[in-house]
Amino acid sequence: QDILENLDLLIKKGFYLSSEVILGFLKKIRK
């Protein structure tokens, strides 16, 4: 269960970071 929980956290963190990068990229394009 610990491994699954850590995996879930890593996936959520990775998704958050990728979404932040995408948002920043879109902001640069709009400017």
C-alpha positions, 0 to 999 in steps of 0.5 A: 500500500505504501508503494501505491500511495507514493506512486499516486503522490508522484503522479499527482505531483508530475501532473501538477508540474506539467500543468504549471509548465503548460500554463506558463507556456500558454501565457508566453504565447499570448504575450 
